[in-house]
């Protein structure tokens, strides 16, 4: 499911116009991004948790040349599914 399909499904479920649902979905995603940009954790009980994790610097290989390259440390967004999500995915 992509964003457009998500908006269509929510609009149909709530019987609301797609443009209103689109603004709500955008606001939710923007709020999550802003919190993660400040290294804050976002947790929705039963759904999951987003947090920023530090990926250490490491040595990699250029797949084209085989040459060793240094990959810089970076922050990455990490999502961990909550119990309700896990149960839904596993048919529970």
C-alpha positions as CSV (number, residue, x, y, z in Angstrom):
1,X,0.0,0.0,0.0
2,X,1.4,3.4,-0.9
3,X,0.4,6.8,0.4
4,X,-2.4,7.4,-2.1
5,X,-3.9,4.0,-1.4
6,X,-3.7,4.7,2.3
7,X,-5.5,8.1,1.9
8,X,-8.2,6.4,-0.3
9,X,-8.7,3.7,2.4
10,X,-9.0,6.2,5.3
11,X,-11.3,8.5,3.3
12,X,-13.6,5.6,2.5
13,X,-13.5,4.3,6.1
14,X,-14.3,7.8,7.6
15,X,-16.5,9.0,4.7
16,X,-14.3,12.1,4.5
17,X,-13.0,14.0,1.4
18,X,-9.6,12.8,0.2
19,X,-8.1,16.3,0.4
20,X,-8.9,16.5,4.1
21,X,-7.5,13.1,4.8
22,X,-4.4,13.9,2.8
23,X,-3.8,17.0,5.0
24,X,-4.2,14.8,8.1
25,X,-1.8,12.1,6.9
26,X,0.7,14.7,5.9
27,X,0.5,16.3,9.3
28,X,1.0,13.0,11.0
29,X,4.1,12.2,8.9
30,X,5.5,15.7,9.4
31,X,5.0,15.4,13.2
32,X,6.9,12.1,13.2
33,X,9.7,13.5,11.1
34,X,10.0,16.6,13.2
35,X,10.2,14.5,16.4
36,X,12.8,12.2,15.0
37,X,14.9,15.2,13.7
38,X,15.1,16.3,17.4
39,X,16.1,12.8,18.3
40,X,12.8,12.3,20.2
41,X,11.1,8.9,20.3
42,X,7.6,8.5,18.8
43,X,5.5,5.7,20.3
44,X,2.0,4.6,19.4
45,X,1.0,1.9,21.8
46,X,-0.2,-1.2,20.0
47,X,1.3,0.0,16.7
48,X,5.0,0.6,17.2
49,X,7.8,2.9,18.1
50,X,10.1,5.1,15.9
51,X,13.4,6.2,17.3
52,X,16.8,7.5,16.0
53,X,19.7,5.1,16.2
54,X,23.4,5.8,15.6
55,X,25.0,3.7,12.9
56,X,28.7,3.5,13.5
57,X,31.3,4.4,10.9
58,X,32.6,1.3,9.0
59,X,34.7,0.1,6.1
60,X,32.8,-1.0,3.0
61,X,33.6,-2.0,-0.5
62,X,32.8,-0.3,-3.8
63,X,31.0,-3.1,-5.6
64,X,32.2,-1.9,-9.0
65,X,35.9,-1.7,-8.2
66,X,36.3,-3.8,-5.0
67,X,38.1,-0.8,-3.5
68,X,37.7,-0.3,0.3
69,X,35.8,2.9,1.3
70,X,35.1,4.5,4.6
71,X,31.4,4.9,5.3
72,X,30.7,7.7,7.8
73,X,28.7,7.4,11.0
74,X,25.1,8.4,10.5
75,X,21.8,8.6,12.3
76,X,19.0,6.4,11.0
77,X,15.3,6.2,11.8
78,X,14.3,2.8,13.3
79,X,10.8,1.4,13.6
80,X,10.0,-1.4,16.0
81,X,6.5,-3.0,15.7
82,X,4.3,-3.0,18.8
83,X,2.5,-6.1,20.2
84,X,-0.8,-5.3,18.5
85,X,1.0,-4.9,15.1
86,X,2.9,-8.1,15.6
87,X,-0.2,-10.0,16.5
88,X,-2.1,-8.6,13.5
89,X,0.7,-9.6,11.1
90,X,1.0,-13.1,12.6
91,X,-2.8,-13.7,12.5
92,X,-3.3,-13.4,16.2
